[in-house]
Amino acid sequence: MNFRKAQLNKIMDNKTLKSLREDLVGELGAINQYQEHIDEINDEEVKKILSHIRDDEKEHLSELIKILRKLDVIQEEKFRKEEL
């Protein structure tokens, strides 16, 4: 691979990683927001539905972390160091 192509791939990878991290922030925000609603609502049926949606967001978070670990070697090393 020539130098220019390697530079472009690194830029694309950095943009991808930045986007993934922003997605992680969004998922965490959604989890917190659903939890706040769950804590404030008295209707058990609505709580159950919102809990399900919150748990879906947690699954999305896990999937994004899995992708991040695959694409970011340094981040993966940090996860392994902490036994995550």
PyMOL commands that set and color helices and strands:
alter all, ss='L'
color gray80, all
select helices_A, chain A and resi 3-40+44-71+73-81
alter helices_A, ss='H'
color red, helices_A
deselect
rebuild
show_as cartoon
